[in-house]
Every structure is written in C-alpha cells, then in structure tokens.
Amino acid sequence: MDNWFTLDRVDDNTYIISEYRHWEETHCYLLNGSERSLLIDTGLGISNIYDEVIKFTNKPITAVATHIHWDHIGGHKYFPNFYAHAAELDWLNGKFPLSMETIREMVVDRCDLPDGFDVGSYEFFQGTPTRIVADHDMIDLGGRQIEVLHTPGHSPGHLCFWEKDTGYLFTGDLVYKDVLFAYYPSTDPEAYLTSLKKVASLPVKRVFPAHHSLDVQSEILCRMRDTLEQLKTAGKLHHGSGKFDYGDWGIWL
C-alpha cells in the first residue's frame, strides 16, 4: 500500500522491514531457517506486512513480538502462529492500560499515512499465542537457533532475541538510538538496568533495534548499562526523575 515499508537485507537469510513514514520508525526482522521463518515484531499494522514477508520466504512463519505494544503487534493479525511472554498476556486480552482513542492518536501523530487509511478502524491486536516463551527458551528455525531473553524494563514481558552463531542481538525497545521510554507506569527503571547488564554481557557483533537508526554498535550496550548504573548511584533511577540526554541516546524516567 503506497510504499509504506522499506526493505533491507542483512544477509541471505535475514531481512529488515521498516516503517519510516511513521515517527517511531519501527523495524521488524525476518529470520529464515531451513525449516521455518521467524518474524520479530510485526509493526503498526497500518499496511499489510505479510505481503512483504512472503517476498523473502516460502517457509511457515511464526511471529514473535519484543513486547505487546501497538507499534510492535499491529501486523499480528496476519500471523495466527505467534509467541508471547506470560507477563503481557493480559494486554492481548483487553487489559492494555491505554485507551483505543489514545492509541489511535499515537498512530496518526507525525505520520505520512497511506492514501485511504482510516484510523477510526484501527484496532489494538488481541489474541491467544500458540506458545508462551520464557527466558532462555530456544526457537529452532532449522539451522538457526534463536534464544529468547526476558529483558523487562520498558515493559514487563519485554523480550530480546539472541543468535549466538551470528552474534546478532535484536533489542526491541530496550536499546535504540533516541529517547528510551521508562516513565510509563508499566515500565520499571531498575529492571531496565538489570536487563541492560544481561545483554551487555553477551559477545554481540551486531545490534538490531526496533526503532530509528540501524547504525547501532554493540559498544552502546555497555555505555547504556554504565549510565544507568550512574543514575542509580545518584538516586535518580526511578519514575519522575525526568529526561536525560547523552548525545546519541537518552532516557525518560
């Protein structure tokens, strides 16, 4: 629909599907194995991501969200086989803490919408996952093993995905270049630090964020971890501390 998506190739079996026409610039990642494919996040759901995904795979597709926010599960409606973490199942069952009116306002905010898109018909995806995933679970795609990492902070069931063989880390909203959101009541700044410690300990070669610039080097993981450690020491790692700017990234507590 009107070139909503931008497609990029990482390697022969890994692709990026981006939504640059929305201010959040959401990135979804398609990982192809020899037996099946994994789609990490499905975007805003403004346009049909399934039509883009099948350009790069003819294998059965499983969707998994880094977390259950509207900008990451909008395309789940096209993928009946999807995974989620237990901590956010309520959000898939009518208990998301924001109203549809608020979500629709965020969808249209600073957005170059496709012709004919009706925001009034936009819905927050609801459904029952085919598998509940937990920390350190493995997803076998056939020749590719993807480890699930429970990384709460931005949200209670937030997940990162780690591929040891390639050194790829898919960080969702835990790590990206811009202002990290940790001020919502459903966020947890202390858990954010714990999760950053977890991913910073890995031998990461490439970081793939869910938003904004794709030029993210692995050193940022340690930099963010150390900065949050400093905020904690200063007694500022809590809701209400405000916004902190560190140049290529920041955090709103």
C-alpha positions in Angstrom: 0.0 0.0 0.0 1.7 3.2 -1.3 5.3 2.1 -0.4 4.7 2.1 3.3 7.5 -0.4 4.0 11.3 -0.1 3.3 13.1 -3.4 2.8 16.7 -4.1 3.7 18.8 -7.2 3.6 21.2 -8.1 6.4 22.4 -11.4 4.9 21.0 -14.2 2.7 18.6 -15.3 5.5 17.9 -12.1 7.5 15.8 -9.1 6.4 14.6 -5.8 7.8 11.1 -4.4 7.2 10.9 -0.8 8.3 8.2 1.8 8.7 10.0 5.1 8.2 6.8 7.0 7.4 5.8 6.9 11.0 7.8 8.9 13.5 8.7 5.8 15.5 10.4 4.3 12.5 9.7 0.8 13.6 11.8 -2.1 12.4 10.7 -5.7 12.0 13.1 -8.6 11.4 12.6 -11.7 9.3 14.9 -14.6 10.2 14.8 -17.5 7.8 15.9 -21.0 8.7 15.9 -24.2 6.7 12.5 -25.3 8.1 10.7 -22.1 9.1 10.9 -18.4 9.5 10.6 -16.1 12.5 9.3 -12.6 12.2 10.4 -10.4 15.2 7.7 -7.7 15.6 5.0 -7.0 13.0 4.9 -3.2 13.1 2.0 -0.9 13.3 -0.5 -2.8 11.2 -1.2 0.3 9.0 -0.2 -1.7 5.9 -0.1 -5.4 5.2 3.4 -6.7 6.3 2.5 -10.3 5.3 2.7 -9.2 1.6 6.3 -8.0 2.2 7.4 -11.0 4.3 6.4 -13.6 1.7 8.8 -11.9 -0.8 11.6 -13.4 1.3 10.3 -16.7 2.5 8.1 -19.6 1.5 8.5 -21.3 4.8 5.9 -21.4 7.7 6.1 -18.2 9.6 6.0 -17.6 13.3 5.6 -14.1 14.6 7.0 -13.0 18.0 6.9 -9.6 19.5 9.6 -8.0 21.5 6.6 -6.7 23.6 2.9 -6.2 23.4 2.7 -2.5 22.3 0.6 -1.4 19.3 3.6 -0.5 17.2 5.1 -4.0 17.5 2.0 -6.2 17.1 -0.1 -4.4 14.6 0.6 -7.0 11.9 0.0 -10.0 14.2 -3.5 -10.3 12.6 -1.8 -11.8 9.6 0.1 -14.4 11.6 -2.1 -16.8 13.6 1.0 -18.7 14.8 2.6 -16.2 17.3 4.5 -16.4 20.6 4.4 -14.1 23.6 5.6 -13.8 27.2 3.3 -14.6 30.1 3.7 -11.2 31.7 1.9 -9.5 28.9 -0.9 -11.9 28.1 -3.5 -9.6 29.7 -2.5 -7.0 27.2 -3.6 -9.4 24.5 -6.9 -9.9 26.3 -8.5 -6.4 26.7 -6.4 -5.1 29.6 -3.9 -2.8 27.9 -3.6 0.3 30.1 -4.2 2.8 27.3 -7.5 3.6 25.6 -8.1 3.0 21.8 -8.5 6.7 21.4 -5.1 7.4 22.8 -3.5 4.6 20.7 -5.2 6.0 17.5 -3.8 9.4 18.3 -0.3 8.0 18.6 -0.8 6.1 15.3 -1.6 9.2 13.3 0.9 11.5 15.2 3.7 12.7 12.9 2.8 10.1 10.3 2.6 10.1 6.5 -0.3 7.8 6.3 -1.1 5.8 3.1 -3.9 7.0 1.0 -7.2 5.6 2.1 -6.1 4.6 5.6 -8.9 5.0 8.1 -7.5 5.5 11.6 -11.0 5.1 13.0 -10.9 1.4 12.1 -7.5 0.8 13.7 -7.7 -1.8 16.4 -5.2 -3.0 19.1 -4.4 -6.6 18.2 -5.9 -9.2 20.6 -5.4 -12.9 20.5 -4.1 -16.1 22.1 -0.5 -17.1 21.4 0.3 -20.6 20.2 3.3 -20.7 22.6 4.3 -18.9 25.8 8.0 -18.2 25.7 10.2 -17.7 28.8 13.8 -16.6 29.5 16.4 -18.7 27.7 13.9 -20.7 25.6 15.2 -21.7 22.2 13.4 -21.2 18.9 14.7 -23.7 16.3 14.2 -22.5 12.8 16.2 -25.3 11.2 19.9 -24.5 11.1 19.3 -21.3 13.2 18.9 -21.3 16.9 17.4 -18.1 18.4 17.5 -17.6 22.2 14.7 -15.8 24.0 15.9 -13.3 26.6 13.4 -11.9 29.1 14.5 -8.3 29.4 11.9 -6.3 31.3 12.1 -2.6 32.0 10.4 -0.9 29.0 7.6 -3.4 29.6 7.1 -6.3 32.0 7.3 -9.0 29.3 9.8 -7.4 27.0 12.0 -9.8 25.1 15.3 -9.6 23.2 16.4 -12.3 20.8 20.0 -13.6 20.7 21.6 -15.6 17.9 24.9 -16.8 19.3 26.2 -18.2 16.0 26.0 -14.8 14.2 26.3 -12.5 17.2 23.0 -10.8 16.3 21.0 -9.3 19.1 17.5 -8.0 18.4 16.9 -5.5 21.1 13.3 -4.3 20.7 12.7 -1.1 22.8 15.5 -2.0 25.3 18.2 -0.4 23.2 18.0 2.0 20.3 19.3 5.5 19.4 16.9 8.1 20.6 14.9 8.6 23.8 14.3 5.4 25.7 10.9 5.3 27.4 10.9 4.2 31.0 8.4 6.6 32.5 5.0 4.8 31.9 3.6 3.1 35.0 4.1 -0.3 33.3 7.9 0.4 32.9 10.5 -0.4 35.6 13.7 1.6 35.6 15.5 -0.8 38.0 14.6 -3.8 35.8 15.8 -1.8 32.8 19.3 -1.7 34.3 19.2 -5.4 35.1 18.2 -6.2 31.5 21.0 -4.0 30.1 23.5 -5.8 32.3 22.2 -9.1 30.8 22.6 -8.1 27.2 25.9 -6.2 27.7 27.5 -9.4 28.9 26.9 -11.1 25.6 29.6 -11.2 22.8 27.3 -9.1 20.5 28.6 -8.4 17.0 25.5 -6.6 15.6 22.7 -4.8 17.4 19.3 -4.6 15.6 16.9 -2.1 17.4 13.2 -1.8 17.0 13.3 1.9 16.2 15.2 4.7 14.4 18.8 4.4 13.3 20.1 1.0 12.2 23.6 2.2 12.8 23.9 0.9 16.4 27.3 -0.5 17.5 27.5 -3.1 20.3 29.5 -0.7 22.5 26.3 1.2 23.2 25.1 -1.8 25.4 27.9 -1.2 27.9 27.5 2.6 27.7 23.8 2.4 28.5 24.4 -0.1 31.3 27.1 2.1 32.8 25.0 5.3 32.5 22.0 3.7 34.3 24.4 2.4 37.0 25.5 6.0 37.5 21.8 7.2 37.6 21.1 4.5 40.2 24.1 5.6 42.3 22.9 9.2 42.1 19.4 8.1 43.3 17.8 9.1 40.0 16.9 5.7 38.5 13.2 6.0 39.3 10.0 7.3 37.8 9.7 11.1 37.8 13.4 11.8 37.5 12.9 13.4 34.1 14.7 13.3 30.8 18.4 12.7 30.4 20.3 13.3 27.1 23.5 11.5 26.3 24.0 12.7 22.7 23.1 9.7 20.5 20.6 8.4 23.0 18.7 9.4 26.1 16.2 8.1 28.6 12.9 9.4 30.0 12.3 8.3 33.6 
